[in-house]
Amino acid sequence: MTVRYAEDRHPGGDEAAGIASLHAFSFGPFYDPGNLRFGALIACNEEWLAPGAGFDEHRHSHTEIVTWVVDGELTHRDSAGRATVVRPGDVQRLSAGAGVRHSERNEGAEPLVFVQMWLAPLEPGGDPAYDLVRGIADSTPYALPAAGAMLHVRRLAPGERSAVPDAAFLYVHVVRGAVLLGGEELRPGDSARVTGSRGLELTGHEPGEPAPGGVDGACEVLVWEMAAPV
């Protein structure tokens, strides 16, 4: 298990445009040849958008893009004519396929915070696809077979314990609160990369801020269970 702390992430964004970003992997102009991917995961970005700020329409291809809103509301529009609002507790997936264009903006009155994770598909190309699951429960993992991956959401009260999957590759990202994983304390923005995980547990350590639509004061953790890449 390798732990990477919040302060190790690379800052990005555009302060003048109301955008702040923190990148856990090589991203954009930040290049680290030893930090290109883990399993299928090739990006885990934390984004802060001021009211009215956002990412104008841009293109993606050969990427599975999963978005988790922490606070606020994210407005998504894409070249298929979709316009959706993603809220805390929702899971949004955009499969870029051979190519798709989309924009992401904060059209609300409050600051927007979200985590966006990019995964490499097992097979490139294909038609773009979109999915939005409202209010995903802890007990309902979100399957992403195109990338050989599954997303688990864990919300834990202090002292509460929860098993994490045994997997070839396991990526754990703390959204709020503090947790223990294999004796390591992880706080918001911290992550753990585990290969060959067996019998690991998460334990809520310190409460987080009240989560909109979630359990007040719960620790909130995103866990990617991934197969060995081809």
Secondary structure, DSSP 8 states (H G I E B T S, - for coil): -EEE-GGGSEEEEEGGGTEEEEESS-BTTB--TT-S-BTTEEEEEEEEE-TT-EEEEEEE-S-EEEEEEEES-EEEEETTS-EEEE-TT-EEEEE-TT-EEEEEE--SSS-EEEEEEEE--SS-----EEEEESS--TT--EEEGGGTEEEEEEEE-TT-EEE---EEEEEEEEEESEEEETTEEE-TT-EEEEEEE-S-EEEEEE--S--TTS-TT-EEEEEEEE----
